[in-house]
Amino acid sequence: MTPLVRMDIPALPPTGGSTPPSEKPPWRSPDYQRFWLSLRAREWRTLALVPAASGQPADFTLQIAMALARTGMTHLGAQVHVADATTLSMAASTQFTAQVRASTQSGPVLIALAPRSDSPVTTPIAQDADCAVLCVKLGQMKMSEAKKTVDEIGASQFIGSLAVR
């Protein structure tokens, strides 16, 4: 089993909200920067961001993906793509996967997924990605659901976990 890198980071600003002037944007946070660098220790072109369980806003992993993409662009000085699969239907999944593969020609792709219990395409997309990160909202997600998510996708697919306060 692949060891998990666990990072405990602050919550992201609410959707549509901005970071208060007294706070750094997430991509300037040393925690996000450390997490990005730990992810880059392994070679990947596609990285699935998988919520550990349901019960979070639909854009939970999308917000994480956008913050990590900005962090990555700052580090790499190049494009880091975000692919939003949080509301992806089964009918559109084949085209989505093809678009993700095509996007890797110009930079790494972070794939934001819905909880596996809410979406039939989460597991196959996470398994098709080069690797995955388990995204956990501390105090709001059940460990039993997180375990089911890891078991269904496959523990060896995960290179880390991200715990959001």
Kinemage of the C-alpha trace (Angstrom):
@kinemage 1
@onewidth
@group {chain A} dominant
@subgroup {mainchain}
@vectorlist {calphas} color= white
{ca met a 1} P 0.000 0.000 0.000
{ca thr a 2} L 1.229 3.492 -0.867
{ca pro a 3} L 1.941 5.608 2.217
{ca leu a 4} L -0.348 8.601 2.561
{ca val a 5} L 0.960 12.124 2.907
{ca arg a 6} L -1.486 13.919 5.166
{ca met a 7} L -1.725 17.682 5.144
{ca asp a 8} L -4.039 19.595 7.455
{ca ile a 9} L -4.881 22.873 5.730
{ca pro a 10} L -7.210 25.739 6.510
{ca ala a 11} L -10.631 25.892 4.912
{ca leu a 12} L -10.968 27.589 1.556
{ca pro a 13} L -12.912 30.823 1.182
{ca pro a 14} L -16.595 30.249 0.391
{ca thr a 15} L -17.574 29.864 -3.259
{ca gly a 16} L -17.763 33.235 -4.934
{ca gly a 17} L -16.167 34.801 -1.880
{ca ser a 18} L -12.805 36.410 -1.787
{ca thr a 19} L -9.987 36.035 0.661
{ca pro a 20} L -10.074 38.783 3.305
{ca pro a 21} L -7.171 41.236 2.843
{ca ser a 22} L -5.666 40.073 6.155
{ca glu a 23} L -5.342 36.473 4.846
{ca lys a 24} L -3.156 35.038 2.116
{ca pro a 25} L -4.883 33.403 -0.838
{ca pro a 26} L -4.671 29.596 -0.522
{ca trp a 27} L -2.006 29.227 -3.226
{ca arg a 28} L 0.314 31.496 -1.244
{ca ser a 29} L -0.172 29.455 1.908
{ca pro a 30} L 2.911 27.482 2.974
{ca asp a 31} L 0.573 24.528 3.689
{ca tyr a 32} L -0.727 24.442 0.105
{ca gln a 33} L 2.787 24.918 -1.226
{ca arg a 34} L 4.122 22.035 0.886
{ca phe a 35} L 1.218 19.862 -0.234
{ca trp a 36} L 1.809 20.700 -3.902
{ca leu a 37} L 5.523 19.885 -3.582
{ca ser a 38} L 4.736 16.582 -1.843
{ca leu a 39} L 2.392 15.672 -4.721
{ca arg a 40} L 5.075 16.456 -7.295
{ca ala a 41} L 7.450 13.988 -5.639
{ca arg a 42} L 5.716 11.375 -7.780
{ca glu a 43} L 5.427 11.666 -11.559
{ca trp a 44} L 1.844 12.179 -12.745
{ca arg a 45} L -0.077 13.894 -15.525
{ca thr a 46} L -3.573 13.401 -14.090
{ca leu a 47} L -4.441 13.614 -10.401
{ca ala a 48} L -7.965 12.838 -9.148
{ca leu a 49} L -9.212 14.741 -6.099
{ca val a 50} L -11.686 12.394 -4.436
{ca pro a 51} L -13.956 13.440 -1.554
{ca ala a 52} L -13.760 10.908 1.254
{ca ala a 53} L -17.532 11.035 1.768
{ca ser a 54} L -20.672 12.931 0.853
{ca gly a 55} L -22.172 15.790 2.804
{ca gln a 56} L -20.021 18.643 1.503
{ca pro a 57} L -20.885 21.359 -1.007
{ca ala a 58} L -20.832 20.101 -4.599
{ca asp a 59} L -17.743 22.199 -5.330
{ca phe a 60} L -15.657 20.890 -2.387
{ca thr a 61} L -12.992 19.231 -4.553
{ca leu a 62} L -13.309 21.871 -7.282
{ca gln a 63} L -12.279 24.596 -4.841
{ca ile a 64} L -9.309 22.475 -3.737
{ca ala a 65} L -8.364 21.821 -7.368
{ca met a 66} L -8.439 25.519 -8.228
{ca ala a 67} L -6.261 26.436 -5.236
{ca leu a 68} L -3.798 23.633 -6.043
{ca ala a 69} L -3.718 24.642 -9.722
{ca arg a 70} L -2.777 28.215 -8.780
{ca thr a 71} L -0.149 26.836 -6.409
{ca gly a 72} L 1.188 24.598 -9.156
{ca met a 73} L 1.275 27.363 -11.762
{ca thr a 74} L 3.255 29.506 -9.335
{ca his a 75} L 5.718 26.640 -8.834
{ca leu a 76} L 5.995 25.405 -12.416
{ca gly a 77} L 5.551 28.707 -14.224
{ca ala a 78} L 3.295 26.788 -16.600
{ca gln a 79} L -0.331 25.782 -17.038
{ca val a 80} L -1.988 23.404 -14.560
{ca his a 81} L -5.467 22.423 -15.757
{ca val a 82} L -8.578 21.812 -13.662
{ca ala a 83} L -11.175 19.345 -14.941
{ca asp a 84} L -14.540 19.598 -13.190
{ca ala a 85} L -16.237 16.200 -12.902
{ca thr a 86} L -18.318 17.122 -9.854
{ca thr a 87} L -21.557 16.986 -11.853
{ca leu a 88} L -20.427 14.734 -14.701
{ca ser a 89} L -22.992 12.319 -16.104
{ca met a 90} L -22.220 8.814 -17.277
{ca ala a 91} L -23.244 9.802 -20.811
{ca ala a 92} L -20.585 12.528 -20.916
{ca ser a 93} L -17.807 10.588 -19.158
{ca thr a 94} L -16.136 9.152 -22.282
{ca gln a 95} L -15.813 12.584 -23.900
{ca phe a 96} L -14.626 14.053 -20.573
{ca thr a 97} L -11.885 11.431 -20.250
{ca ala a 98} L -10.736 12.128 -23.819
{ca gln a 99} L -10.596 15.862 -23.106
{ca val a 100} L -8.561 15.263 -19.941
{ca arg a 101} L -6.069 13.125 -21.871
{ca ala a 102} L -5.764 15.800 -24.567
{ca ser a 103} L -5.208 18.497 -21.937
{ca thr a 104} L -2.192 16.658 -20.513
{ca gln a 105} L -0.269 17.679 -23.645
{ca ser a 106} L -0.036 21.221 -22.266
{ca gly a 107} L 0.238 20.556 -18.528
{ca pro a 108} L -0.832 18.421 -15.589
{ca val a 109} L -4.563 18.029 -14.925
{ca leu a 110} L -6.290 18.082 -11.534
{ca ile a 111} L -9.636 16.271 -11.716
{ca ala a 112} L -12.269 17.398 -9.203
{ca leu a 113} L -14.682 14.544 -8.475
{ca ala a 114} L -17.997 14.117 -6.676
{ca pro a 115} L -18.336 11.672 -3.771
{ca arg a 116} L -18.396 8.085 -5.081
{ca ser a 117} L -21.752 7.534 -3.359
{ca asp a 118} L -23.256 10.405 -5.406
{ca ser a 119} L -21.709 9.705 -8.812
{ca pro a 120} L -21.349 6.489 -10.810
{ca val a 121} L -18.359 7.934 -12.715
{ca thr a 122} L -16.163 8.879 -9.740
{ca thr a 123} L -14.609 5.442 -9.269
{ca pro a 124} L -13.718 4.747 -12.916
{ca ile a 125} L -12.343 8.265 -13.446
{ca ala a 126} L -10.266 8.076 -10.258
{ca gln a 127} L -8.961 4.654 -11.306
{ca asp a 128} L -8.129 5.959 -14.795
{ca ala a 129} L -6.116 8.897 -13.415
{ca asp a 130} L -2.407 8.432 -12.795
{ca cys a 131} L -3.064 8.761 -9.056
{ca ala a 132} L -5.513 10.220 -6.546
{ca val a 133} L -5.744 12.227 -3.329
{ca leu a 134} L -8.407 11.603 -0.694
{ca cys a 135} L -9.977 14.930 0.369
{ca val a 136} L -11.387 14.970 3.892
{ca lys a 137} L -13.386 17.692 5.639
{ca leu a 138} L -12.349 17.279 9.266
{ca gly a 139} L -15.175 16.630 11.698
{ca gln a 140} L -17.770 16.334 8.925
{ca met a 141} L -16.999 13.086 7.128
{ca lys a 142} L -17.408 9.565 8.431
{ca met a 143} L -14.336 7.334 8.522
{ca ser a 144} L -16.453 4.365 7.440
{ca glu a 145} L -17.372 6.191 4.201
{ca ala a 146} L -13.746 7.227 3.657
{ca lys a 147} L -12.673 3.593 4.018
{ca lys a 148} L -15.317 2.487 1.493
{ca thr a 149} L -14.073 5.150 -0.935
{ca val a 150} L -10.455 3.983 -0.631
{ca asp a 151} L -11.466 0.313 -0.898
{ca glu a 152} L -13.653 0.875 -3.976
{ca ile a 153} L -11.074 2.926 -5.886
{ca gly a 154} L -8.094 0.937 -4.619
{ca ala a 155} L -5.653 1.958 -1.900
{ca ser a 156} L -2.684 1.787 -4.281
{ca gln a 157} L -4.242 4.565 -6.398
{ca phe a 158} L -3.951 7.105 -3.564
{ca ile a 159} L -0.702 9.007 -3.063
{ca gly a 160} L -1.954 11.188 -0.261
{ca ser a 161} L -4.784 12.739 1.633
{ca leu a 162} L -5.762 16.305 2.275
{ca ala a 163} L -7.540 17.183 5.508
{ca val a 164} L -9.378 20.509 5.380
{ca arg a 165} L -10.345 22.198 8.639
